Amino acid sequence: VEGLLDGQPQLTLYELAEHWGDCRLPVAPLEGGVIVYDAKSGVPFRELPLTEVIDHLEERDAGIVSVRPSDWLPGITPRLPSFDPAGATWRRSRLWVSPRGAVTPLHHEVTQNLLAQLEGDKEVTLYAPWTRPAMYPQRPWSGMPHTSRVTAHAPDHGRHPLFSLARPHRALLNPGDVLFIPAGWWHWVRALAPSLSHNTWFASGPVALLARGLERYKELRSLQL
């Protein structure tokens, strides 16, 4: 939805650095703008002061911050978008700080997702759930079980020939825009500028129970993405 947040107070990178810059947060390393992860152990996070990340957001490998804001940034909740989907019995949110050119890997969730763009621009590329065989999912017991083995921004069609048959759907997010990503839709994201985003996952009924179970599974395995 274009401009859904227009007219509402929106958190900025400047405000984030001014009020929460001293907070040490887990940062996902980047190489060539892409999150570094191991299929077995997941993402090797390191903790850095938030200002150290924000000061280098023009550098593609500055690292990505992805945290539950209420856990890591005291008092920030009133400055963030608040969504209360009807009937939702499970909700979780994350704040994302991304450098220009950063790419998150192709992945999907079992829950619905509302992605709000606060500052900078992002391009989101999506694939429908029925293209799953062409997504080459990681094994359920891997360190990134919800991701694809395909490097979506630079695919190797020799290794993953079915991927070229999947039809992409692209959305450009500007500040104030909100994108609804339905459950099961595969997607990857590129930051076109230093970027601040906030997303809300939500679910109800049996899916909410599944989400809680997956959350516990990630905690037991110390998986953060």
C-alpha positions in Angstrom: 0.0 0.0 0.0 1.7 3.2 -1.1 1.9 5.9 1.5 0.0 4.0 4.2 2.3 5.6 6.9 2.2 9.1 5.5 1.1 11.6 8.1 2.3 9.4 10.9 5.5 10.1 12.9 8.2 7.9 11.3 11.4 6.8 12.9 14.5 7.9 11.0 18.1 6.6 10.9 19.2 9.9 12.4 16.8 9.6 15.4 17.8 5.9 15.8 21.5 6.9 16.0 20.8 9.9 18.3 18.7 8.0 20.9 19.9 4.4 20.6 23.3 4.6 19.0 25.1 3.3 22.0 23.1 0.0 22.1 25.1 -3.0 21.1 23.1 -5.1 18.7 23.7 -8.4 16.8 24.8 -7.6 13.2 24.7 -10.1 10.3 27.9 -9.9 8.3 27.8 -9.2 4.6 30.1 -10.2 1.7 29.5 -8.6 -1.6 26.3 -7.2 -0.1 24.9 -10.6 0.7 24.3 -12.0 4.2 27.0 -14.5 5.1 25.6 -17.8 6.5 26.5 -21.4 6.8 23.8 -24.0 5.8 24.6 -26.0 9.0 25.1 -23.3 11.7 23.2 -20.3 10.3 24.4 -16.6 10.5 27.6 -15.8 12.5 26.3 -12.7 14.2 28.6 -10.2 16.0 27.6 -7.5 18.4 28.4 -3.9 17.5 27.3 -0.4 18.7 24.4 0.7 16.5 26.2 3.9 15.5 29.1 1.9 14.1 26.6 0.3 11.6 24.7 3.5 10.8 27.9 5.5 10.1 28.9 3.0 7.4 25.5 2.4 5.6 26.9 3.7 2.3 29.3 0.7 2.4 27.7 -2.4 1.0 29.3 -4.7 3.5 28.5 -2.7 6.6 26.3 -5.5 8.0 22.6 -5.8 8.6 20.8 -5.2 11.9 17.7 -7.4 12.4 16.3 -7.3 16.0 13.1 -7.5 18.0 13.0 -3.8 18.9 11.4 -4.2 22.3 14.1 -6.6 23.4 17.1 -4.5 22.3 16.0 -0.9 22.0 14.3 0.3 25.3 11.5 2.8 24.7 11.4 2.6 21.0 8.0 0.9 20.5 6.0 4.2 20.4 8.1 5.3 17.4 7.3 2.3 15.3 4.3 1.4 13.2 1.7 -0.6 15.1 -0.5 -3.1 13.3 -3.3 -5.1 14.9 -4.6 -7.5 12.3 -8.1 -8.8 13.1 -8.1 -12.2 14.7 -4.4 -12.5 15.1 -3.3 -14.4 18.2 0.4 -14.3 17.5 2.5 -11.3 16.5 6.2 -10.6 16.3 8.1 -7.7 14.9 11.6 -6.8 13.7 13.5 -3.7 13.0 15.9 -3.8 10.0 18.9 -1.5 9.3 20.5 -2.2 5.9 23.3 -0.6 4.0 22.9 0.4 0.3 23.0 -2.7 -1.9 22.5 -5.2 0.9 20.6 -8.4 -0.1 18.7 -10.8 2.1 18.5 -14.4 0.9 15.5 -15.9 -0.8 13.2 -17.3 2.0 9.6 -17.7 3.1 7.6 -17.7 6.3 4.6 -19.8 7.5 3.0 -16.5 8.8 1.6 -13.4 7.2 4.0 -10.5 7.0 3.5 -6.7 6.9 6.7 -4.9 5.8 6.8 -1.2 6.5 9.5 1.0 4.9 10.6 3.9 7.1 13.6 5.4 5.4 15.4 4.6 2.1 14.1 2.4 -0.7 13.8 -1.4 -1.1 13.0 -3.8 -3.9 11.2 -6.9 -2.9 11.0 -9.9 -5.4 8.4 -12.5 -4.6 7.5 -16.0 -5.9 4.2 -17.7 -5.3 4.0 -20.7 -2.9 3.3 -23.2 -5.7 6.7 -22.5 -7.2 8.3 -24.2 -4.1 10.0 -27.0 -6.1 11.8 -24.3 -8.1 13.0 -22.6 -4.9 15.2 -25.5 -3.9 14.5 -25.2 -0.1 17.2 -25.9 2.4 16.8 -29.0 4.5 14.5 -28.6 7.6 17.4 -29.4 9.9 19.8 -26.9 8.3 20.9 -23.7 10.0 18.6 -21.7 7.7 15.6 -24.0 7.2 13.3 -21.3 5.8 15.7 -20.2 3.0 16.4 -21.3 -0.5 19.7 -22.8 -1.9 19.3 -20.5 -4.9 21.3 -17.2 -4.9 18.3 -15.4 -6.2 20.0 -12.1 -7.3 22.6 -14.0 -9.3 21.2 -17.5 -9.9 23.2 -20.5 -11.3 20.7 -22.0 -13.7 23.0 -24.9 -14.2 22.7 -26.0 -10.6 19.1 -24.8 -10.2 17.4 -25.1 -13.6 13.8 -24.9 -12.4 14.4 -21.5 -10.8 14.3 -19.9 -14.3 10.8 -21.1 -14.8 9.4 -19.4 -11.6 7.7 -16.0 -12.4 8.9 -13.2 -10.2 6.7 -10.4 -8.8 8.5 -7.2 -7.9 7.5 -4.4 -5.6 9.4 -1.1 -5.0 9.0 0.2 -1.4 9.5 3.9 -0.7 9.3 5.6 2.7 5.8 5.3 4.1 4.9 2.3 2.0 3.7 -1.0 3.5 3.8 -4.4 1.6 1.7 -7.3 2.6 3.6 -10.6 2.0 1.2 -13.6 2.3 2.2 -16.7 4.1 4.2 -19.1 2.0 5.4 -16.5 -0.6 9.1 -16.8 -1.2 10.9 -13.4 -1.4 14.3 -11.7 -1.3 15.0 -8.1 -0.6 17.6 -5.6 -1.9 18.2 -2.2 -0.2 18.5 0.4 -2.9 19.7 3.0 -0.4 20.6 3.1 3.3 17.4 1.6 4.7 15.3 1.4 7.8 12.4 -1.0 7.8 10.0 -2.6 10.3 8.0 -5.8 9.8 5.2 -7.5 11.6 4.6 -11.2 11.3 1.2 -12.4 12.5 -0.9 -15.6 12.5 -4.1 -17.1 14.0 -5.5 -20.5 14.8 -3.3 -23.6 14.0 -0.7 -21.4 12.2 -0.2 -19.4 15.4 0.6 -22.6 17.3 3.0 -23.6 14.5 4.6 -20.2 14.7 5.2 -20.6 18.4 6.6 -24.1 17.9 9.0 -22.8 15.2 10.0 -19.9 17.5 10.9 -22.4 20.2 12.8 -24.5 17.7 14.9 -21.5 16.7 15.6 -20.6 20.3 16.8 -24.1 21.1 19.1 -24.0 18.1 20.1 -20.4 18.7 18.9 -19.3 15.2 18.2 -15.6 14.9 17.0 -15.2 11.3 
